[in-house]
Amino acid sequence: MILLDLNLPQHDGADLLRYVRQDPHLGSVPTVLFTSSDSPKDRLNAIREGADRFIRKPSQLREYMAIGTTLKNMLDSILDNDARPDVA
């Protein structure tokens, strides 16, 4: 799983997301955009570029804990799918 901030100090997070999605080794890795932006435009662009989730950075500890649960559930789902044998 890749956690990516939309507002990086030297690069644009959307550009990095595009790069990740085009890379043959990284393209299928689940990507979560974690950002302070609450802009609907940023959310829509992130989904268009292939982000699996768009999570706004919270301001309270309780909200951070909820994000931890969301990310854990995503990882559990990925691991469950990887553990299943392919069926032809």
HELIX and SHEET records of a PDB file:
HELIX    1   1 GLY A   13  GLN A   22  1                                  10    
HELIX    2   2 PRO A   40  ARG A   48  1                                   9    
HELIX    3   3 LEU A   61  ALA A   83  1                                  23    
SHEET    1   A 3 ILE A   2  LEU A   4  0                                        
SHEET    2   A 3 THR A  31  THR A  35  1                                        
SHEET    3   A 3 ARG A  53  ARG A  56  1                                        
END                                                                             
